[in-house]
Amino acid sequence: MRVTVAAVQAAPVYLNLAASLAKAETLIGQAAATGAQVVVFPETWLPGYPAWLDCCRDVNLWDSAPVKQVYRRLVENSVVVPGPETEALAAAARAQGVVLNISVHERVLAGPGRGTLYNSMLTFGPDGTLLNHHRKLMPT
């Protein structure tokens, strides 16, 4: 059996969850239109890879106002699972009939781990079912 996979190589709208989600839906549609049956996005595509962790001089200074500001934006733009963003991703996979693998920053709002950010990989089936939800702890 032959499977066509699309590896998305496009940037999100950095730290803008709504705009990045809209862009993801467009990219999923474009990939499906070219015959892709599986669409894969890179690590923490929603809402963008925190490159500032690797290059900001004061990133490890938790009392640094600029670091707190960008970290707050990251938290505010992270995905809640389940939530409206995962519903939209499921709908996009279902509408296009593709397996969708997308990695996100996930924030936990309640229960064990409340306040934690994870780098999470989400896999949706072509019927929109969430097949896999894999978390990797991110320093918070």
C-alpha positions in Angstrom: 0.0 0.0 0.0 1.3 3.4 -0.9 0.8 6.3 1.5 1.5 10.0 0.6 2.7 12.1 3.5 3.0 15.9 3.6 5.6 17.3 5.9 4.5 20.9 6.5 7.5 23.3 6.2 5.8 26.6 7.0 6.1 28.9 10.0 3.1 29.5 12.2 2.0 33.0 13.1 4.3 33.1 16.1 2.6 33.3 19.5 -0.8 33.9 17.8 -2.9 30.8 18.4 -6.0 31.9 16.5 -4.0 33.0 13.4 -1.8 29.9 13.5 -4.8 27.6 13.7 -6.4 29.3 10.7 -3.1 28.9 8.8 -2.9 25.2 9.8 -6.4 24.6 8.5 -5.4 26.1 5.2 -2.1 24.1 5.0 -4.0 20.9 5.8 -6.4 21.6 3.0 -3.5 22.4 0.6 -1.7 19.1 1.5 -4.9 17.1 1.0 -5.5 18.7 -2.3 -2.1 17.4 -3.5 -3.1 13.9 -2.5 -1.6 13.7 1.0 -3.2 11.1 3.2 -1.0 12.0 6.3 -0.2 15.6 7.2 2.6 16.2 9.7 3.6 19.5 11.4 6.9 20.2 13.3 7.5 20.4 17.0 5.4 22.9 18.9 4.0 24.3 15.7 1.1 25.7 17.7 1.8 28.5 18.7 5.4 28.4 17.6 8.7 27.0 18.8 10.1 29.0 21.8 13.4 29.9 20.1 13.9 32.6 22.7 14.8 29.8 25.2 17.9 29.2 23.2 19.1 32.7 22.5 17.9 35.2 25.1 20.6 36.3 27.4 18.4 36.5 30.5 16.1 33.6 29.8 17.0 31.8 33.0 16.2 34.9 35.1 12.6 34.3 36.3 12.5 37.8 37.6 13.3 39.3 34.2 10.3 41.4 33.0 10.9 40.7 29.3 11.2 36.9 29.9 8.0 37.0 32.0 6.2 38.9 29.2 7.1 36.4 26.4 6.5 33.4 28.6 3.0 34.8 29.5 2.3 35.2 25.7 3.4 31.6 25.3 1.1 30.4 28.0 -1.9 32.4 26.8 -1.4 31.1 23.3 -1.0 27.4 24.2 -3.6 24.7 23.4 -5.9 23.1 26.0 -6.6 19.4 25.3 -9.5 18.9 24.8 -10.6 22.3 23.8 -11.7 24.5 20.9 -8.4 24.2 19.1 -8.4 20.4 19.2 -12.0 20.4 18.0 -11.0 22.6 15.1 -8.0 20.3 14.3 -10.2 17.3 14.5 -12.7 19.0 12.1 -9.9 19.8 9.7 -8.7 16.2 9.6 -12.2 14.9 9.2 -13.1 17.5 6.4 -9.9 16.6 4.5 -10.0 12.8 5.3 -6.4 12.8 6.4 -4.4 11.6 9.4 -3.1 14.7 11.1 -0.1 14.8 13.4 0.6 18.2 14.9 2.7 19.2 17.9 1.6 21.9 20.2 2.3 23.7 23.5 -0.3 22.3 25.8 -1.4 24.1 29.0 -3.2 22.2 31.7 -6.0 24.3 33.3 -7.3 22.0 36.0 -6.5 18.9 38.0 -3.1 17.3 38.3 -0.4 19.3 36.5 -2.5 22.5 36.6 -0.3 25.4 35.3 2.1 23.1 33.6 3.1 23.4 29.9 3.8 20.4 27.9 5.2 19.9 24.4 2.5 17.6 23.2 2.0 15.6 20.0 -1.5 15.1 18.8 -2.6 12.6 16.2 -6.0 12.7 14.7 -7.5 10.0 12.5 -9.2 10.8 9.1 -12.6 10.7 11.0 -11.4 13.4 13.4 -10.8 11.0 16.4 -7.9 11.9 18.6 -5.8 8.8 18.3 -2.7 9.8 20.3 -2.0 12.5 22.9 1.7 12.3 23.9 3.1 14.8 26.4 6.7 15.8 26.9 7.3 18.0 30.0 8.6 21.5 29.2 10.3 23.6 31.9 7.6 25.8 33.4 
